[in-house]
Amino acid sequence: MIPLVLMAGFLGAGKTRFLSELVPQLAARGTRVRIILNDFQNARVDAARLGALEALVTPLNGECVCCGSLRELLQTLYDVPLDPGSVMIIEANGATETDELLGHLTTDTRLAHFTLPLQLTVVDAARWQKRWWHNALERAQVNTATHLLLNWTHKLDAARRVAVQGAVRTENPRAPFVETASFAEWLHALAARVQHDAQQGGRGTGLQAAAPRSRADRAPHEHPFGSIALPLPSLVSRRAFEQFVADLPDQVVRAKGLVRFAGEPGPMYVWNRLPGSSRVRLDASWPHADAMPTALFIGVALPIDALTLSLIHISEPTRLRRI
C-alpha cells in the first residue's frame, strides 16, 4: 500500500513552503513522492514552485476537493499505480472542510491501494484564530488532524507562542506536534512498513454492515483514522437515538447512516450528526429494497466496543414494547 496524507491548513499557513522542505528530505531517504495540489486558480502556480523537486505533481484548479473538485481528486487517486515505497500527499486549499473529505477518503473501497488517510494540519501560529468568521473552519481543520505543525512561530514572542500551542492542543489533544525532519522520518518508515501490505488497511465498505475486527485480525501497523459501519436495530426509539448521537465520543469525527423509528416504521431516514454539534439531522430517503438501518462512524481511535454496546441499548425500549 501507499501512505495517503491529507495536508490541510488555512489560507497562507505555509503548506506549499512546508512541502518544498519535506519532499527533498523524503527523497534523500529514498522515498518517492506524488503530490496533488488543489487551489482555486493557483494550483498551477504552486505546482511550478515545486517543479524542481523530485516529485510527481498534479495540479487541480477549481473548487475545494471536499466538494466541487472531489470527483476529479478521486479519479486522480484511482489512477495512481501501485508504487511500493512511495507516498501520496494531497495539499488541500485553505477552505477545505477536512471532516467531509476524510469521510470520502476513508470509506471509498476503490482506494484500497492506499492506507487510511493521515492528516497533517499546518497552523499559522501568527494568525491563529484571527480569521473572523472563518475561525470555526480553522479550528475544524485542527480537530481532525493526526499530526500538527506550528508555522511562522518566529514571528511570535515566547508568551504568544506558548498560548497558541496550548490553544491548538486544547482543540486536538491527540495529534503530536512535528517538525519537517521528524515527519519525513516517520513517513519514510511508514512507507517502508506498508509497501508489501496487500490488506486494505481497515478501509470501510460504505453503508454496508461490517463486523468489528479483533485486534489479532488488524494490520501490523495501526492508522489513526478509521471507519466502521455497524448495523442499527430495525426500529429504534427516536428519543434514545437522538441521545445516542448527542453522547458520541470525541473520537467520532463523522457519523451518519440510515434509521427507522418505532411508532413510524414506514419511512427510512438518512441521518447525520451535524459537524461541531451534538444534534442529529434527518432527511427523507428513497432506499433500495435491500437497504438496512446502518450507523457509519469515521474518526480517530474509534471505541468500537463502546459504540456497539450503545447501539444495543437504544433498541431495548423497542423490544419492551413488542413483548
C-alpha positions as protocol buffer text, in pm:
chain_id: "A"
residue {
  index: 1
  type: MET
  ca { x: 0 y: 0 z: 0 }
}
residue {
  index: 2
  type: ILE
  ca { x: 91 y: 366 z: -29 }
}
residue {
  index: 3
  type: PRO
  ca { x: 63 y: 608 z: 265 }
}
residue {
  index: 4
  type: LEU
  ca { x: -206 y: 869 z: 193 }
}
residue {
  index: 5
  type: VAL
  ca { x: -154 y: 1208 z: 357 }
}
residue {
  index: 6
  type: LEU
  ca { x: -402 y: 1495 z: 351 }
}
residue {
  index: 7
  type: MET
  ca { x: -223 y: 1823 z: 419 }
}
residue {
  index: 8
  type: ALA
  ca { x: -456 y: 2094 z: 545 }
}
residue {
  index: 9
  type: GLY
  ca { x: -423 y: 2445 z: 680 }
}
residue {
  index: 10
  type: PHE
  ca { x: -588 y: 2781 z: 638 }
}
residue {
  index: 11
  type: LEU
  ca { x: -501 y: 3016 z: 353 }
}
residue {
  index: 12
  type: GLY
  ca { x: -143 y: 3135 z: 387 }
}
residue {
  index: 13
  type: ALA
  ca { x: -48 y: 2884 z: 656 }
}
residue {
  index: 14
  type: GLY
  ca { x: 260 y: 2778 z: 457 }
}
residue {
  index: 15
  type: LYS
  ca { x: 157 y: 2438 z: 321 }
}
residue {
  index: 16
  type: THR
  ca { x: 346 y: 2464 z: -10 }
}
residue {
  index: 17
  type: ARG
  ca { x: 650 y: 2603 z: 172 }
}
residue {
  index: 18
  type: PHE
  ca { x: 641 y: 2301 z: 402 }
}
residue {
  index: 19
  type: LEU
  ca { x: 617 y: 2066 z: 103 }
}
residue {
  index: 20
  type: SER
  ca { x: 920 y: 2229 z: -57 }
}
residue {
  index: 21
  type: GLU
  ca { x: 1116 y: 2130 z: 257 }
}
residue {
  index: 22
  type: LEU
  ca { x: 957 y: 1788 z: 310 }
}
residue {
  index: 23
  type: VAL
  ca { x: 999 y: 1640 z: -40 }
}
residue {
  index: 24
  type: PRO
  ca { x: 1382 y: 1669 z: -54 }
}
residue {
  index: 25
  type: GLN
  ca { x: 1407 y: 1507 z: 289 }
}
residue {
  index: 26
  type: LEU
  ca { x: 1190 y: 1215 z: 178 }
}
residue {
  index: 27
  type: ALA
  ca { x: 1387 y: 1186 z: -147 }
}
residue {
  index: 28
  type: ALA
  ca { x: 1712 y: 1176 z: 49 }
}
residue {
  index: 29
  type: ARG
  ca { x: 1571 y: 875 z: 236 }
}
residue {
  index: 30
  type: GLY
  ca { x: 1476 y: 702 z: -90 }
}
residue {
  index: 31
  type: THR
  ca { x: 1101 y: 767 z: -64 }
}
residue {
  index: 32
  type: ARG
  ca { x: 926 y: 875 z: -382 }
}
residue {
  index: 33
  type: VAL
  ca { x: 657 y: 1143 z: -354 }
}
residue {
  index: 34
  type: ARG
  ca { x: 341 y: 1213 z: -552 }
}
residue {
  index: 35
  type: ILE
  ca { x: 156 y: 1539 z: -481 }
}
residue {
  index: 36
  type: ILE
  ca { x: -194 y: 1655 z: -571 }
}
residue {
  index: 37
  type: LEU
  ca { x: -229 y: 2033 z: -537 }
}
residue {
  index: 38
  type: ASN
  ca { x: -574 y: 2187 z: -502 }
}
residue {
  index: 39
  type: ASP
  ca { x: -624 y: 2563 z: -512 }
}
residue {
  index: 40
  type: PHE
  ca { x: -888 y: 2792 z: -657 }
}
residue {
  index: 41
  type: GLN
  ca { x: -691 y: 2931 z: -953 }
}
residue {
  index: 42
  type: ASN
  ca { x: -342 y: 2899 z: -813 }
}
residue {
  index: 43
  type: ALA
  ca { x: -269 y: 2526 z: -829 }
}
residue {
  index: 44
  type: ARG
  ca { x: -51 y: 2553 z: -1140 }
}
residue {
  index: 45
  type: VAL
  ca { x: 144 y: 2837 z: -982 }
}
residue {
  index: 46
  type: ASP
  ca { x: 216 y: 2630 z: -673 }
}
residue {
  index: 47
  type: ALA
  ca { x: 296 y: 2329 z: -894 }
}
residue {
  index: 48
  type: ALA
  ca { x: 557 y: 2541 z: -1070 }
}
residue {
  index: 49
  type: ARG
  ca { x: 709 y: 2629 z: -732 }
}
residue {
  index: 50
  type: LEU
  ca { x: 754 y: 2257 z: -665 }
}
residue {
  index: 51
  type: GLY
  ca { x: 863 y: 2175 z: -1019 }
}
residue {
  index: 52
  type: ALA
  ca { x: 1231 y: 2147 z: -934 }
}
residue {
  index: 53
  type: LEU
  ca { x: 1165 y: 1887 z: -665 }
}
residue {
  index: 54
  type: GLU
  ca { x: 1185 y: 1511 z: -711 }
}
residue {
  index: 55
  type: ALA
  ca { x: 808 y: 1466 z: -705 }
}
residue {
  index: 56
  type: LEU
  ca { x: 522 y: 1399 z: -944 }
}
residue {
  index: 57
  type: VAL
  ca { x: 287 y: 1697 z: -907 }
}
residue {
  index: 58
  type: THR
  ca { x: -75 y: 1704 z: -1031 }
}
residue {
  index: 59
  type: PRO
  ca { x: -249 y: 2044 z: -1008 }
}
residue {
  index: 60
  type: LEU
  ca { x: -626 y: 2062 z: -955 }
}
residue {
  index: 61
  type: ASN
  ca { x: -759 y: 2412 z: -1019 }
}
residue {
  index: 62
  type: GLY
  ca { x: -1113 y: 2499 z: -920 }
}
residue {
  index: 63
  type: GLU
  ca { x: -1328 y: 2437 z: -617 }
}
residue {
  index: 64
  type: CYS
  ca { x: -1238 y: 2263 z: -292 }
}
residue {
  index: 65
  type: VAL
  ca { x: -1157 y: 1893 z: -315 }
}
residue {
  index: 66
  type: CYS
  ca { x: -1417 y: 1837 z: -43 }
}
residue {
  index: 67
  type: CYS
  ca { x: -1697 y: 1939 z: -282 }
}
residue {
  index: 68
  type: GLY
  ca { x: -1672 y: 2071 z: -641 }
}
residue {
  index: 69
  type: SER
  ca { x: -1338 y: 1908 z: -732 }
}
residue {
  index: 70
  type: LEU
  ca { x: -1397 y: 1588 z: -535 }
}
residue {
  index: 71
  type: ARG
  ca { x: -1469 y: 1370 z: -837 }
}
residue {
  index: 72
  type: GLU
  ca { x: -1152 y: 1488 z: -1012 }
}
residue {
  index: 73
  type: LEU
  ca { x: -949 y: 1422 z: -698 }
}
residue {
  index: 74
  type: LEU
  ca { x: -1085 y: 1071 z: -652 }
}
residue {
  index: 75
  type: GLN
  ca { x: -1033 y: 982 z: -1017 }
}
residue {
  index: 76
  type: THR
  ca { x: -672 y: 1101 z: -992 }
}
residue {
  index: 77
  type: LEU
  ca { x: -623 y: 877 z: -688 }
}
residue {
  index: 78
  type: TYR
  ca { x: -789 y: 578 z: -859 }
}
residue {
  index: 79
  type: ASP
  ca { x: -543 y: 611 z: -1147 }
}
residue {
  index: 80
  type: VAL
  ca { x: -230 y: 612 z: -929 }
}
residue {
  index: 81
  type: PRO
  ca { x: -38 y: 288 z: -993 }
}
residue {
  index: 82
  type: LEU
  ca { x: 67 y: 74 z: -701 }
}
residue {
  index: 83
  type: ASP
  ca { x: 417 y: 202 z: -627 }
}
residue {
  index: 84
  type: PRO
  ca { x: 565 y: 40 z: -314 }
}
residue {
  index: 85
  type: GLY
  ca { x: 794 y: 270 z: -120 }
}
residue {
  index: 86
  type: SER
  ca { x: 620 y: 590 z: -230 }
}
residue {
  index: 87
  type: VAL
  ca { x: 382 y: 830 z: -55 }
}
residue {
  index: 88
  type: MET
  ca { x: 85 y: 1033 z: -181 }
}
residue {
  index: 89
  type: ILE
  ca { x: 28 y: 1383 z: -44 }
}
residue {
  index: 90
  type: ILE
  ca { x: -286 y: 1588 z: -112 }
}
residue {
  index: 91
  type: GLU
  ca { x: -236 y: 1959 z: -48 }
}
residue {
  index: 92
  type: ALA
  ca { x: -591 y: 2085 z: 5 }
}
residue {
  index: 93
  type: ASN
  ca { x: -674 y: 2452 z: -33 }
}
residue {
  index: 94
  type: GLY
  ca { x: -728 y: 2666 z: 272 }
}
residue {
  index: 95
  type: ALA
  ca { x: -1109 y: 2649 z: 263 }
}
residue {
  index: 96
  type: THR
  ca { x: -1130 y: 2269 z: 271 }
}
residue {
  index: 97
  type: GLU
  ca { x: -1369 y: 2110 z: 521 }
}
residue {
  index: 98
  type: THR
  ca { x: -1144 y: 1825 z: 626 }
}
residue {
  index: 99
  type: ASP
  ca { x: -1407 y: 1612 z: 802 }
}
residue {
  index: 100
  type: GLU
  ca { x: -1612 y: 1589 z: 481 }
}
residue {
  index: 101
  type: LEU
  ca { x: -1310 y: 1498 z: 270 }
}
residue {
  index: 102
  type: LEU
  ca { x: -1181 y: 1242 z: 521 }
}
residue {
  index: 103
  type: GLY
  ca { x: -1519 y: 1073 z: 506 }
}
residue {
  index: 104
  type: HIS
  ca { x: -1473 y: 1011 z: 133 }
}
residue {
  index: 105
  type: LEU
  ca { x: -1106 y: 912 z: 160 }
}
residue {
  index: 106
  type: THR
  ca { x: -1177 y: 671 z: 445 }
}
residue {
  index: 107
  type: THR
  ca { x: -1476 y: 482 z: 309 }
}
residue {
  index: 108
  type: ASP
  ca { x: -1405 y: 458 z: -65 }
}
residue {
  index: 109
  type: THR
  ca { x: -1305 y: 96 z: -125 }
}
residue {
  index: 110
  type: ARG
  ca { x: -1158 y: 188 z: -467 }
}
residue {
  index: 111
  type: LEU
  ca { x: -871 y: 348 z: -273 }
}
residue {
  index: 112
  type: ALA
  ca { x: -762 y: 14 z: -128 }
}
residue {
  index: 113
  type: HIS
  ca { x: -408 y: 61 z: -263 }
}
residue {
  index: 114
  type: PHE
  ca { x: -369 y: 348 z: -12 }
}
residue {
  index: 115
  type: THR
  ca { x: -357 y: 339 z: 364 }
}
residue {
  index: 116
  type: LEU
  ca { x: -635 y: 504 z: 557 }
}
residue {
  index: 117
  type: PRO
  ca { x: -577 y: 880 z: 540 }
}
residue {
  index: 118
  type: LEU
  ca { x: -342 y: 1065 z: 769 }
}
residue {
  index: 119
  type: GLN
  ca { x: -386 y: 1439 z: 811 }
}
residue {
  index: 120
  type: LEU
  ca { x: -112 y: 1692 z: 873 }
}
residue {
  index: 121
  type: THR
  ca { x: -250 y: 2036 z: 954 }
}
residue {
  index: 122
  type: VAL
  ca { x: -14 y: 2332 z: 913 }
}
residue {
  index: 123
  type: VAL
  ca { x: -114 y: 2601 z: 1162 }
}
residue {
  index: 124
  type: ASP
  ca { x: -30 y: 2967 z: 1102 }
}
residue {
  index: 125
  type: ALA
  ca { x: 70 y: 3047 z: 1460 }
}
residue {
  index: 126
  type: ALA
  ca { x: 99 y: 3419 z: 1387 }
}
residue {
  index: 127
  type: ARG
  ca { x: -266 y: 3444 z: 1277 }
}
residue {
  index: 128
  type: TRP
  ca { x: -425 y: 3162 z: 1476 }
}
residue {
  index: 129
  type: GLN
  ca { x: -793 y: 3244 z: 1544 }
}
residue {
  index: 130
  type: LYS
  ca { x: -770 y: 3586 z: 1380 }
}
residue {
  index: 131
  type: ARG
  ca { x: -986 y: 3476 z: 1086 }
}
residue {
  index: 132
  type: TRP
  ca { x: -1307 y: 3649 z: 1192 }
}
residue {
  index: 133
  type: TRP
  ca { x: -1599 y: 3432 z: 1072 }
}
residue {
  index: 134
  type: HIS
  ca { x: -1356 y: 3165 z: 948 }
}
residue {
  index: 135
  type: ASN
  ca { x: -1223 y: 3085 z: 1297 }
}
residue {
  index: 136
  type: ALA
  ca { x: -1451 y: 2780 z: 1323 }
}
residue {
  index: 137
  type: LEU
  ca { x: -1312 y: 2637 z: 997 }
}
residue {
  index: 138
  type: GLU
  ca { x: -955 y: 2685 z: 1119 }
}
residue {
  index: 139
  type: ARG
  ca { x: -1039 y: 2501 z: 1442 }
}
residue {
  index: 140
  type: ALA
  ca { x: -1212 y: 2223 z: 1250 }
}
residue {
  index: 141
  type: GLN
  ca { x: -902 y: 2169 z: 1034 }
}
residue {
  index: 142
  type: VAL
  ca { x: -701 y: 2126 z: 1354 }
}
residue {
  index: 143
  type: ASN
  ca { x: -956 y: 1898 z: 1521 }
}
residue {
  index: 144
  type: THR
  ca { x: -934 y: 1624 z: 1256 }
}
residue {
  index: 145
  type: ALA
  ca { x: -553 y: 1622 z: 1229 }
}
residue {
  index: 146
  type: THR
  ca { x: -337 y: 1322 z: 1308 }
}
residue {
  index: 147
  type: HIS
  ca { x: -24 y: 1543 z: 1304 }
}
residue {
  index: 148
  type: LEU
  ca { x: 21 y: 1916 z: 1368 }
}
residue {
  index: 149
  type: LEU
  ca { x: 289 y: 2161 z: 1258 }
}
residue {
  index: 150
  type: LEU
  ca { x: 309 y: 2513 z: 1401 }
}
residue {
  index: 151
  type: ASN
  ca { x: 434 y: 2751 z: 1134 }
}
residue {
  index: 152
  type: TRP
  ca { x: 558 y: 3114 z: 1148 }
}
residue {
  index: 153
  type: THR
  ca { x: 640 y: 3081 z: 1519 }
}
residue {
  index: 154
  type: HIS
  ca { x: 945 y: 3306 z: 1468 }
}
residue {
  index: 155
  type: LYS
  ca { x: 702 y: 3598 z: 1437 }
}
residue {
  index: 156
  type: LEU
  ca { x: 575 y: 3547 z: 1795 }
}
residue {
  index: 157
  type: ASP
  ca { x: 713 y: 3629 z: 2135 }
}
residue {
  index: 158
  type: ALA
  ca { x: 752 y: 3344 z: 2382 }
}
residue {
  index: 159
  type: ALA
  ca { x: 424 y: 3409 z: 2565 }
}
residue {
  index: 160
  type: ARG
  ca { x: 216 y: 3415 z: 2247 }
}
residue {
  index: 161
  type: ARG
  ca { x: 387 y: 3101 z: 2118 }
}
residue {
  index: 162
  type: VAL
  ca { x: 300 y: 2912 z: 2436 }
}
residue {
  index: 163
  type: ALA
  ca { x: -57 y: 3042 z: 2428 }
}
residue {
  index: 164
  type: VAL
  ca { x: -113 y: 2936 z: 2066 }
}
residue {
  index: 165
  type: GLN
  ca { x: 37 y: 2593 z: 2122 }
}
residue {
  index: 166
  type: GLY
  ca { x: -187 y: 2546 z: 2427 }
}
residue {
  index: 167
  type: ALA
  ca { x: -497 y: 2655 z: 2235 }
}
residue {
  index: 168
  type: VAL
  ca { x: -420 y: 2420 z: 1948 }
}
residue {
  index: 169
  type: ARG
  ca { x: -357 y: 2136 z: 2193 }
}
residue {
  index: 170
  type: THR
  ca { x: -695 y: 2204 z: 2356 }
}
residue {
  index: 171
  type: GLU
  ca { x: -863 y: 2171 z: 2015 }
}
residue {
  index: 172
  type: ASN
  ca { x: -679 y: 1847 z: 1942 }
}
residue {
  index: 173
  type: PRO
  ca { x: -530 y: 1662 z: 2239 }
}
residue {
  index: 174
  type: ARG
  ca { x: -436 y: 1355 z: 2031 }
}
residue {
  index: 175
  type: ALA
  ca { x: -212 y: 1468 z: 1745 }
}
residue {
  index: 176
  type: PRO
  ca { x: 162 y: 1512 z: 1803 }
}
residue {
  index: 177
  type: PHE
  ca { x: 341 y: 1833 z: 1704 }
}
residue {
  index: 178
  type: VAL
  ca { x: 601 y: 1760 z: 1437 }
}
residue {
  index: 179
  type: GLU
  ca { x: 885 y: 1934 z: 1255 }
}
residue {
  index: 180
  type: THR
  ca { x: 980 y: 1875 z: 892 }
}
residue {
  index: 181
  type: ALA
  ca { x: 1264 y: 1632 z: 966 }
}
residue {
  index: 182
  type: SER
  ca { x: 1071 y: 1424 z: 1220 }
}
residue {
  index: 183
  type: PHE
  ca { x: 767 y: 1397 z: 994 }
}
residue {
  index: 184
  type: ALA
  ca { x: 983 y: 1298 z: 697 }
}
residue {
  index: 185
  type: GLU
  ca { x: 1148 y: 1023 z: 900 }
}
residue {
  index: 186
  type: TRP
  ca { x: 812 y: 897 z: 1031 }
}
residue {
  index: 187
  type: LEU
  ca { x: 653 y: 898 z: 685 }
}
residue {
  index: 188
  type: HIS
  ca { x: 953 y: 722 z: 532 }
}
residue {
  index: 189
  type: ALA
  ca { x: 929 y: 449 z: 797 }
}
residue {
  index: 190
  type: LEU
  ca { x: 556 y: 408 z: 736 }
}
residue {
  index: 191
  type: ALA
  ca { x: 608 y: 374 z: 359 }
}
residue {
  index: 192
  type: ALA
  ca { x: 866 y: 102 z: 422 }
}
residue {
  index: 193
  type: ARG
  ca { x: 635 y: -86 z: 661 }
}
residue {
  index: 194
  type: VAL
  ca { x: 330 y: -92 z: 434 }
}
residue {
  index: 195
  type: GLN
  ca { x: 493 y: -135 z: 91 }
}
residue {
  index: 196
  type: HIS
  ca { x: 424 y: -509 z: 82 }
}
residue {
  index: 197
  type: ASP
  ca { x: 94 y: -496 z: 270 }
}
residue {
  index: 198
  type: ALA
  ca { x: -185 y: -624 z: 45 }
}
residue {
  index: 199
  type: GLN
  ca { x: -459 y: -561 z: 302 }
}
residue {
  index: 200
  type: GLN
  ca { x: -700 y: -271 z: 277 }
}
residue {
  index: 201
  type: GLY
  ca { x: -573 y: -117 z: 599 }
}
residue {
  index: 202
  type: GLY
  ca { x: -913 y: -135 z: 767 }
}
residue {
  index: 203
  type: ARG
  ca { x: -1078 y: 66 z: 491 }
}
residue {
  index: 204
  type: GLY
  ca { x: -1454 y: 70 z: 537 }
}
residue {
  index: 205
  type: THR
  ca { x: -1718 y: -53 z: 295 }
}
residue {
  index: 206
  type: GLY
  ca { x: -1956 y: 241 z: 286 }
}
residue {
  index: 207
  type: LEU
  ca { x: -2310 y: 189 z: 411 }
}
residue {
  index: 208
  type: GLN
  ca { x: -2275 y: -185 z: 444 }
}
residue {
  index: 209
  type: ALA
  ca { x: -2294 y: -374 z: 770 }
}
residue {
  index: 210
  type: ALA
  ca { x: -1941 y: -461 z: 876 }
}
residue {
  index: 211
  type: ALA
  ca { x: -1835 y: -661 z: 1179 }
}
residue {
  index: 212
  type: PRO
  ca { x: -1565 y: -506 z: 1401 }
}
residue {
  index: 213
  type: ARG
  ca { x: -1225 y: -668 z: 1358 }
}
residue {
  index: 214
  type: SER
  ca { x: -1048 y: -819 z: 1653 }
}
residue {
  index: 215
  type: ARG
  ca { x: -703 y: -687 z: 1740 }
}
residue {
  index: 216
  type: ALA
  ca { x: -547 y: -1007 z: 1607 }
}
residue {
  index: 217
  type: ASP
  ca { x: -707 y: -950 z: 1266 }
}
residue {
  index: 218
  type: ARG
  ca { x: -575 y: -597 z: 1223 }
}
residue {
  index: 219
  type: ALA
  ca { x: -287 y: -500 z: 1002 }
}
residue {
  index: 220
  type: PRO
  ca { x: 55 y: -495 z: 1171 }
}
residue {
  index: 221
  type: HIS
  ca { x: 54 y: -115 z: 1151 }
}
residue {
  index: 222
  type: GLU
  ca { x: -222 y: 93 z: 1308 }
}
residue {
  index: 223
  type: HIS
  ca { x: -363 y: 405 z: 1142 }
}
residue {
  index: 224
  type: PRO
  ca { x: -508 y: 693 z: 1343 }
}
residue {
  index: 225
  type: PHE
  ca { x: -808 y: 732 z: 1114 }
}
residue {
  index: 226
  type: GLY
  ca { x: -1054 y: 454 z: 1061 }
}
residue {
  index: 227
  type: SER
  ca { x: -1413 y: 380 z: 985 }
}
residue {
  index: 228
  type: ILE
  ca { x: -1666 y: 122 z: 1090 }
}
residue {
  index: 229
  type: ALA
  ca { x: -2017 y: 56 z: 967 }
}
residue {
  index: 230
  type: LEU
  ca { x: -2240 y: -111 z: 1228 }
}
residue {
  index: 231
  type: PRO
  ca { x: -2595 y: -239 z: 1177 }
}
residue {
  index: 232
  type: LEU
  ca { x: -2866 y: -48 z: 1363 }
}
residue {
  index: 233
  type: PRO
  ca { x: -3166 y: -228 z: 1510 }
}
residue {
  index: 234
  type: SER
  ca { x: -3455 y: -244 z: 1263 }
}
residue {
  index: 235
  type: LEU
  ca { x: -3657 y: 1 z: 1473 }
}
residue {
  index: 236
  type: VAL
  ca { x: -3524 y: 232 z: 1743 }
}
residue {
  index: 237
  type: SER
  ca { x: -3668 y: 483 z: 1984 }
}
residue {
  index: 238
  type: ARG
  ca { x: -3630 y: 830 z: 1834 }
}
residue {
  index: 239
  type: ARG
  ca { x: -3557 y: 983 z: 2175 }
}
residue {
  index: 240
  type: ALA
  ca { x: -3298 y: 716 z: 2260 }
}
residue {
  index: 241
  type: PHE
  ca { x: -3136 y: 755 z: 1918 }
}
residue {
  index: 242
  type: GLU
  ca { x: -3107 y: 1132 z: 1949 }
}
residue {
  index: 243
  type: GLN
  ca { x: -2949 y: 1086 z: 2292 }
}
residue {
  index: 244
  type: PHE
  ca { x: -2709 y: 827 z: 2150 }
}
residue {
  index: 245
  type: VAL
  ca { x: -2594 y: 1074 z: 1883 }
}
residue {
  index: 246
  type: ALA
  ca { x: -2558 y: 1353 z: 2141 }
}
residue {
  index: 247
  type: ASP
  ca { x: -2337 y: 1128 z: 2357 }
}
residue {
  index: 248
  type: LEU
  ca { x: -2100 y: 1014 z: 2081 }
}
residue {
  index: 249
  type: PRO
  ca { x: -1737 y: 1038 z: 2199 }
}
residue {
  index: 250
  type: ASP
  ca { x: -1491 y: 1297 z: 2072 }
}
residue {
  index: 251
  type: GLN
  ca { x: -1306 y: 1035 z: 1866 }
}
residue {
  index: 252
  type: VAL
  ca { x: -1600 y: 1025 z: 1623 }
}
residue {
  index: 253
  type: VAL
  ca { x: -1540 y: 1292 z: 1356 }
}
residue {
  index: 254
  type: ARG
  ca { x: -1827 y: 1195 z: 1125 }
}
residue {
  index: 255
  type: ALA
  ca { x: -2140 y: 992 z: 1195 }
}
residue {
  index: 256
  type: LYS
  ca { x: -2420 y: 915 z: 951 }
}
residue {
  index: 257
  type: GLY
  ca { x: -2635 y: 633 z: 819 }
}
residue {
  index: 258
  type: LEU
  ca { x: -2993 y: 511 z: 777 }
}
residue {
  index: 259
  type: VAL
  ca { x: -3253 y: 475 z: 1054 }
}
residue {
  index: 260
  type: ARG
  ca { x: -3617 y: 379 z: 1113 }
}
residue {
  index: 261
  type: PHE
  ca { x: -3807 y: 479 z: 1426 }
}
residue {
  index: 262
  type: ALA
  ca { x: -4057 y: 286 z: 1637 }
}
residue {
  index: 263
  type: GLY
  ca { x: -4401 y: 443 z: 1604 }
}
residue {
  index: 264
  type: GLU
  ca { x: -4335 y: 534 z: 1238 }
}
residue {
  index: 265
  type: PRO
  ca { x: -4189 y: 214 z: 1090 }
}
residue {
  index: 266
  type: GLY
  ca { x: -4257 y: 310 z: 728 }
}
residue {
  index: 267
  type: PRO
  ca { x: -4007 y: 585 z: 636 }
}
residue {
  index: 268
  type: MET
  ca { x: -3633 y: 535 z: 649 }
}
residue {
  index: 269
  type: TYR
  ca { x: -3429 y: 848 z: 720 }
}
residue {
  index: 270
  type: VAL
  ca { x: -3075 y: 944 z: 627 }
}
residue {
  index: 271
  type: TRP
  ca { x: -2922 y: 1069 z: 950 }
}
residue {
  index: 272
  type: ASN
  ca { x: -2614 y: 1286 z: 1002 }
}
residue {
  index: 273
  type: ARG
  ca { x: -2456 y: 1431 z: 1309 }
}
residue {
  index: 274
  type: LEU
  ca { x: -2403 y: 1795 z: 1223 }
}
residue {
  index: 275
  type: PRO
  ca { x: -2033 y: 1897 z: 1228 }
}
residue {
  index: 276
  type: GLY
  ca { x: -1947 y: 2076 z: 1551 }
}
residue {
  index: 277
  type: SER
  ca { x: -2284 y: 1991 z: 1701 }
}
residue {
  index: 278
  type: SER
  ca { x: -2438 y: 1710 z: 1906 }
}
residue {
  index: 279
  type: ARG
  ca { x: -2768 y: 1733 z: 1714 }
}
residue {
  index: 280
  type: VAL
  ca { x: -2879 y: 1484 z: 1453 }
}
residue {
  index: 281
  type: ARG
  ca { x: -3015 y: 1588 z: 1114 }
}
residue {
  index: 282
  type: LEU
  ca { x: -3280 y: 1369 z: 950 }
}
residue {
  index: 283
  type: ASP
  ca { x: -3351 y: 1376 z: 576 }
}
residue {
  index: 284
  type: ALA
  ca { x: -3604 y: 1180 z: 376 }
}
residue {
  index: 285
  type: SER
  ca { x: -3466 y: 889 z: 174 }
}
residue {
  index: 286
  type: TRP
  ca { x: -3575 y: 656 z: -104 }
}
residue {
  index: 287
  type: PRO
  ca { x: -3370 y: 348 z: -15 }
}
residue {
  index: 288
  type: HIS
  ca { x: -3315 y: 39 z: -226 }
}
residue {
  index: 289
  type: ALA
  ca { x: -3522 y: -262 z: -131 }
}
residue {
  index: 290
  type: ASP
  ca { x: -3228 y: -427 z: 47 }
}
residue {
  index: 291
  type: ALA
  ca { x: -3115 y: -113 z: 238 }
}
residue {
  index: 292
  type: MET
  ca { x: -3080 y: -174 z: 610 }
}
residue {
  index: 293
  type: PRO
  ca { x: -3060 y: 66 z: 906 }
}
residue {
  index: 294
  type: THR
  ca { x: -2692 y: 148 z: 948 }
}
residue {
  index: 295
  type: ALA
  ca { x: -2454 y: 362 z: 1152 }
}
residue {
  index: 296
  type: LEU
  ca { x: -2128 y: 469 z: 987 }
}
residue {
  index: 297
  type: PHE
  ca { x: -1860 y: 618 z: 1211 }
}
residue {
  index: 298
  type: ILE
  ca { x: -1538 y: 784 z: 1096 }
}
residue {
  index: 299
  type: GLY
  ca { x: -1279 y: 905 z: 1342 }
}
residue {
  index: 300
  type: VAL
  ca { x: -962 y: 864 z: 1541 }
}
residue {
  index: 301
  type: ALA
  ca { x: -904 y: 555 z: 1757 }
}
residue {
  index: 302
  type: LEU
  ca { x: -1272 y: 465 z: 1743 }
}
residue {
  index: 303
  type: PRO
  ca { x: -1403 y: 293 z: 2060 }
}
residue {
  index: 304
  type: ILE
  ca { x: -1575 y: 18 z: 1862 }
}
residue {
  index: 305
  type: ASP
  ca { x: -1681 y: -194 z: 2162 }
}
residue {
  index: 306
  type: ALA
  ca { x: -1844 y: 104 z: 2333 }
}
residue {
  index: 307
  type: LEU
  ca { x: -2023 y: 211 z: 2014 }
}
residue {
  index: 308
  type: THR
  ca { x: -2154 y: -142 z: 1958 }
}
residue {
  index: 309
  type: LEU
  ca { x: -2284 y: -164 z: 2316 }
}
residue {
  index: 310
  type: SER
  ca { x: -2455 y: 174 z: 2287 }
}
residue {
  index: 311
  type: LEU
  ca { x: -2633 y: 62 z: 1969 }
}
residue {
  index: 312
  type: ILE
  ca { x: -2766 y: -245 z: 2150 }
}
residue {
  index: 313
  type: HIS
  ca { x: -2900 y: -26 z: 2430 }
}
residue {
  index: 314
  type: ILE
  ca { x: -3101 y: 202 z: 2204 }
}
residue {
  index: 315
  type: SER
  ca { x: -3301 y: -98 z: 2080 }
}
residue {
  index: 316
  type: GLU
  ca { x: -3417 y: -203 z: 2429 }
}
residue {
  index: 317
  type: PRO
  ca { x: -3721 y: 28 z: 2451 }
}
residue {
  index: 318
  type: THR
  ca { x: -3840 y: -111 z: 2118 }
}
residue {
  index: 319
  type: ARG
  ca { x: -3805 y: -470 z: 2233 }
}
residue {
  index: 320
  type: LEU
  ca { x: -4001 y: -396 z: 2550 }
}
residue {
  index: 321
  type: ARG
  ca { x: -4291 y: -257 z: 2351 }
}
residue {
  index: 322
  type: ARG
  ca { x: -4301 y: -568 z: 2134 }
}
residue {
  index: 323
  type: ILE
  ca { x: -4338 y: -805 z: 2429 }
}
